[in-house]
Amino acid sequence: MTGAILPEDRPLESIPTAQQMLIRLHEIDLTDFDLKLAEEQMRGNKIWINILTIPVATLSLVIFTFLGAWITGQLILSFLIAAGIVLTIGKMFEGFDEQVRWNARLEVERRIAETEGEFGLIVHFKHFLPTRYRHLVQSLKRGRYLYIDQYMQAVHLLQRKLDHMKFMDAWHLVYPHLDPANQPKEGEQTDAPH
């Protein structure tokens, strides 16, 4: 994934207002980043695989053992062969499970990237977050979305505790051209050179 474009690289007209940033922050639905929920969505109608794995493995082991013992007359050898078969099938299920987890993680990272957008979101609130989130902010600046749990915690913290007025004041210090107090009133002439 490519890194986010930092504000100093953007034209002034494309920088959002403080109000727009706050709206974006409060529109975030944290359930979009829940890994367990994403895994369940990825599994879809194959959720039964996890539920039946142990009973099916046990039943298969018993059936193959006794079937092999009945055919060959060797109970221990039949048990070992049946255990090998069940272990192989179990590894296949485990591989499927790992693939689902990996795909769910990639999907959640994609959702974070989509939420952050090209301009970024949480990186602009870094001064309002505790220092323990610095690795998250650095990662987001680079366009890497690995810290899913920290991202959810940071968004939750900002949605609940952020002082909107302080954020707007800080935003207007960085981008004074977006401060409504600096905007010319109707009928006023600007001193722009012709």
C-alpha angles and dihedrals in degrees: 000000000000124000121261118261108252119229094250088062094054131086112254093242093061096055111105123232122254089253091054090051091051091049090051090050094051094045091064113112108207093205087072088070098045106122095200091053091047090051091052090050091050093050092049110164092356092079088106089073091072094043096051100037098098098039092045092046092050094046091047091050092052095044095046092045095052094039090052092045091050092049099041103021090230110116098178094045090047090050092051093049091046090048090052091051092048091046091052092049089047091053089053091053090046090052090051090049092050091049091052091050092049093048091048090052092049090049092052091048088051090051091051090049089050091049093048091048125184095305096045128231117206092041088066091056094051094113089059095052127082116258092254087078095060093102089052092051093047090049092049091050088057092049094250117132103190100126099075098156093046090048091054091047092049093049091047091049093048093046091053106033109024115122101224095200093053090049092050091048091050091046091052091050090056094039106028092169088068094053109111088213089063094049116106114249121238112285094019118124119231119222092232114147116244 
